[in-house]
Amino acid sequence: MDQAQILRVILALLFILVLLLALAWMARRGGWIRNQHRTANLRVLGSHSLGARCSLTVVQIDDTRLVLGVTPQQITLLHTLPAAPGAPAAVADFAESLGKTLSRS
């Protein structure tokens, strides 16, 4: 092999490497590849829409429940609640009382 052929092989290998990296980036960016790191102790207990793009969400992490205000720009911690044995019922009660409060306004 002369130098021109070696250079062509190296350039072809570099092109293939760049093409593979670009395809992997596009697949991850496009949502075809998802993160496999899921937290088992994180659960969304409930959510209540406050408008077009705002909501209140109750999330349980280990033994603590968090009331979060969610907007397109940020997530704000509104309140921290200890875990209760009847957590789903507490979330339903929270949603009902929030709905009543909002309907009075």
Secondary structure, 3 states (H helix, E strand, C coil): CCHHHHHHHHHHHHHHHHHHHHHHHHHHHHCCCCCCCCCCCEEEEEEEECCCCCEEEEEEECCEEEEEEECCCCEEEEEEEECCCCHHHHHHHHHHHHHHHHHHC
